[in-house]
Amino acid sequence: MMAMWVFSIDKVILFLGLSQNVARIGLEYTRVAVFHYLMEGVAESYCVLLDITDHETFGLIVDITEGITDVAVVWAVAAFYPIDLVTVGFIHLVVAVFFFIFTLVSALCKGWLSAFWGG
């Protein structure tokens, strides 16, 4: 489904009556955003396992911290450099990957999901 957006978002934007430039920007952003959405979906699925195992407070704190970090990094980069929508998308993707890895490693090191590895 997400791959469909990569191939059709520019046509949808043009169909909505927006300019060719907006369609180009939308297509460039979508090519990054689909990976961000995919990463968020995987991370959210993993966090549901943590919720089920009574570690929802950890997930909540990580989620809030990720949101604050995301906004802060975008603001910091935008304050000092001219950025475009694609750069914002890359920042979102990098922050999401970082926090997913942090959550994964933290849970593995604490052994929170060890009871589930056997199936």
C-alpha positions as CSV (number, residue, x, y, z in Angstrom):
1,M,0.0,0.0,0.0
2,M,2.8,2.4,0.9
3,A,4.6,1.7,-2.3
4,M,1.5,2.8,-4.2
5,W,1.9,6.3,-2.7
6,V,5.5,6.5,-4.0
7,F,4.3,5.9,-7.6
8,S,1.0,7.9,-7.5
9,I,1.3,10.8,-5.1
10,D,2.4,13.2,-7.7
11,K,-0.5,12.3,-9.9
12,V,-2.9,12.7,-7.0
13,I,-1.5,16.1,-6.2
14,L,-1.9,17.2,-9.8
15,F,-5.4,15.8,-9.8
16,L,-6.2,18.0,-6.8
17,G,-5.3,21.0,-9.0
18,L,-2.0,21.9,-7.3
19,S,1.1,22.9,-9.3
20,Q,3.8,20.7,-10.8
21,N,6.3,22.1,-8.3
22,V,4.0,21.0,-5.4
23,A,3.7,17.6,-7.0
24,R,7.5,17.3,-7.3
25,I,7.9,18.3,-3.6
26,G,5.2,15.9,-2.5
27,L,6.8,13.0,-4.5
28,E,10.2,13.7,-3.0
29,Y,8.8,13.9,0.5
30,T,6.7,10.7,0.0
31,R,9.8,8.8,-1.0
32,V,11.2,9.4,2.5
33,A,8.0,9.4,4.5
34,V,7.0,5.9,3.5
35,F,10.1,4.6,5.2
36,H,9.4,6.7,8.3
37,Y,5.8,5.3,8.4
38,L,7.1,1.8,8.0
39,M,9.6,2.3,10.8
40,E,7.0,3.7,13.0
41,G,4.7,0.8,12.3
42,V,7.4,-1.7,13.2
43,A,8.3,0.3,16.4
44,E,4.7,0.5,17.4
45,S,4.2,-3.2,17.0
46,Y,7.2,-3.9,19.2
47,C,6.0,-1.4,21.8
48,V,2.7,-3.2,22.0
49,L,4.6,-6.2,23.2
50,L,6.1,-4.1,25.9
51,D,2.7,-2.8,26.8
52,I,1.4,-6.4,27.1
53,T,4.3,-7.3,29.4
54,D,3.5,-4.4,31.8
55,H,6.2,-2.1,30.6
56,E,3.9,0.6,29.2
57,T,5.5,3.3,31.3
58,F,8.8,2.7,29.6
59,G,7.1,2.9,26.2
60,L,5.3,6.1,27.2
61,I,8.5,7.8,28.3
62,V,10.3,6.8,25.2
63,D,7.4,7.9,23.0
64,I,7.2,11.3,24.7
65,T,11.0,11.7,24.5
66,E,11.0,10.8,20.8
67,G,8.4,13.4,20.1
68,I,10.2,16.1,21.9
69,T,13.5,15.1,20.3
70,D,11.9,15.1,16.9
71,V,10.6,18.6,17.3
72,A,13.8,19.9,18.8
73,V,16.1,18.4,16.1
74,V,13.9,19.8,13.3
75,W,13.8,23.2,15.0
76,A,17.6,23.2,15.6
77,V,18.4,22.3,12.0
78,A,15.9,24.8,10.6
79,A,17.2,27.5,12.9
80,F,20.7,27.3,11.4
81,Y,20.3,25.9,7.9
82,P,17.8,26.3,5.1
83,I,15.9,23.0,4.9
84,D,13.2,21.6,2.8
85,L,10.4,19.1,3.4
86,V,12.6,16.2,2.4
87,T,15.1,17.1,5.0
88,V,12.4,17.2,7.6
89,G,11.3,13.8,6.5
90,F,14.9,12.4,6.9
91,I,15.1,13.9,10.3
92,H,11.9,12.2,11.3
93,L,13.2,8.9,9.9
94,V,16.5,9.1,11.7
95,V,14.9,10.0,15.0
96,A,12.4,7.1,14.6
97,V,15.2,4.6,13.8
98,F,17.3,5.8,16.8
99,F,14.5,5.5,19.3
100,F,13.4,2.1,17.9
101,I,17.0,0.8,18.3
102,F,17.1,2.3,21.8
103,T,13.8,0.6,22.7
104,L,14.8,-2.7,21.2
105,V,18.2,-2.8,22.9
106,S,16.8,-1.6,26.3
107,A,14.1,-4.3,26.3
108,L,16.6,-7.0,25.3
109,C,19.2,-6.0,27.9
110,K,16.5,-6.0,30.6
111,G,15.2,-9.4,29.5
112,W,11.6,-8.1,29.3
113,L,10.7,-10.3,26.3
114,S,12.9,-13.3,27.1
115,A,9.8,-15.4,28.0
116,F,8.5,-15.0,24.4
117,W,11.6,-16.0,22.5
118,G,10.6,-19.7,22.6
119,G,7.3,-19.1,20.8
